[in-house]
């Protein structure tokens, strides 16, 4: 499959540790991928990925330091948040990284809140393969209920009107959320073998169909 030079997937350079693995996952699908924090490139992209690992407080600091908050909120193309990147799309997160404040203000493009996962005594973080139940969203086209994907997290988005897929680990939580052109997955598609590759391909297809 040839790469369309005009079809560009931008991964926002947040300085987080999983940038390379996300980039390689898209490149395996023959996507034309650019990692950048440059505003004009982000705005011009066919689609945008917001990755993230660590705490919401540090991640939002990284976005603010690069003046990216307003840029991201203004985007109209498909936007995919991955793991912490998904949580950053919410309104507020309790994952403040030991700061004095109880909440971290996030991007507020999906109006839900991130709180600690109630694992009911199961080990935290929730780490490893788990099954998801998926809704009717283009991101999950061809993905069967019960498919396994790879998680690493201790905080979660609740089940809400914005839930696109769900998972259970102590409690039932949102494995994916969405609102308009913004959506995100709590799991790591770049580490989720063929299922993850299909989800990323679905994301690429959404960009080209618009």
N, C-alpha and C positions, 0 to 999 in steps of 0.2 A: 504494500500500500504506500503510495507516495504521500509526502507531507505537503499540505497546502500552506504556502508561505503567508497567505493572508489570514489564516486561521491560527490564532495565537492564544495559547493558554498561559496566563500569567500566574505564577505562584508568588504571593506577596512575601518579600524578604522581611520576616519578623525577627530574624536572628535565632530562631529556635533550632533544636537539634535534628528534627526530622525532615528538614528541607530536602536533603539529597535523596532520601528514600522515596519521598513523594514525587520528586522530579523523575527519578528513574522509573517509577511505576507508570507514569504517563508516557515516558519515552518508549517503554516496551510496547505501548499501544500506538506507536508512530505519531504521537502528538508533537507539535512544535511548541516547546516549553521555554519560557523565560522566567528566571527568578530575579525579581527586582522590587525596589521600594520607590521607584521613580513614578511620580504621579501621572504623567502623560501616558506612559506605557501601560499602567494599570487601567486607566480610563479607556484606552484604545483597544484593550484585549477583547477577544471573542468571548472569553469566560475567565473567571478569576477563582483561585484557590487560596483560602486562608488557613494555613497550617498552624499548629501550636502544641507545645509540650511545656510542662511546668505549672506555674500558678497563674490564675487570672490577673492578679495584681501586677506581676512582672510583665505579662504579655500585653496588657493594656498600656503599661508604661512604654513598652517598645513601640506600640502604635502611635501613642501621643508624641513620643520623641521624634518620630518620623513624620509627624503631621498627617497621619493617615486616616484618622477617625472620620473626618468630614468626607474625605475622598471615598472611603468604602461605603459610607451611608448613602452617597449620591449615585452609586453604580446601578445600572439598569440591566446589565447582562447577567447570565447565570453566575451565582456565587456559591461556592462549596466550602464550608468550614469543616476541618478535619480534627477530631478529638477536642483538644482545648479550643481550637479554632471554631468548632461548633458552639461551645459554651460562650465564646466571646461575642457571638451574634445575639445573645440574650440581653435582657435589660439589666440584670444584676447578678453577681456571683458572690457567694459566701466564701469563696476560696481566695482569701486575701493575703495569704503567705505570711501570717504572723503580724500584720499591721494592726494599728490601733482601731481603725474603722471596721465595722462589721460587714460592710458591703463594698464590693467593687463595682463601679458603674461600667457597664459594657456598651456594646454598640447599639443595643435596643432596636434592632431591625426585626427580631422575633421576640415579641413581648412575653417572655416567660422568665423564670428565675432559676438559678443554679444553686443547689443545696447539697449537703453531704449525702452520700449514698447510704441508706440504711440497709446494711448487708445482713442484718439479723444474726450477727455473730460469725458470718463467713469472713475469711481473710480479706483484708484491704491492703493495697488496692485490688479491685476486681481486675485480675490479670489472666489472660488466656482466651481460649476459644469458647464462644457461647452462641446459642441459637437466637435468631431474630424472627419476629413476626412482622411482615411487611404490609404496608397499605398500598393503595392504588396511586402511585406517583411515578413519573417517568424515570426517576433515579433508580427505582427497583424493578424496572421492566425485565422480565425473564428470571427474576430471583424468587425462588420458592420459599414459602413459609418453612421455618425450621432450618434454614441455611446457617452455617457456622461462619462467624467472623471473629476477628481478634480485638480484644479490649485491653486497655490499661487505663484505669481511672478510679478515683475515689469520690468524685462529685458527679452530679447528674441533673438532667432536666426532667421534670415530672411528666407524667402522662397529661396531655392537654389537647386542645383543638389544633395545636401545631405539631402534634406527633405524626411522623411519617412511618416510623417503624418502632417496635418496642422489644425489650429484652427483660429477663428476670434474673436478678442476683440478690437474694434477700427480699427485695421489693421489685415491683415492675416499674421500669423507667423508660424514658424515650431513648431509643437507640439512634433515632434520627428525628430532626425537627425541620420545619420549613414555614416560610411565609413569603408569598410572592416569588421573586427571583432569588431570594436568600434561602438556603437550606444547608444543613450540616449533618454529619454523622459522628456519633460518639466513639465508634470503633475506628480502627486503622485499616482502611481499604488497601493501602499499600503493603500491608502485612497479612492480608486475608486471602491469599492464593487466588484461585480462579473466580470465586465469588466477588472478591474485592476488585479484581480486574474488570469484571462485568459491570460493576457499579460505576467504576471510573469511565468505562466506555460509554455507559448510559449518559454520564455527565457530558462527555465529549459530544455525543449525539444531540443532546439538548441544545448545546451552543450552536451547532451547525443548522439546526432546524428553525432557528429564530431569525 
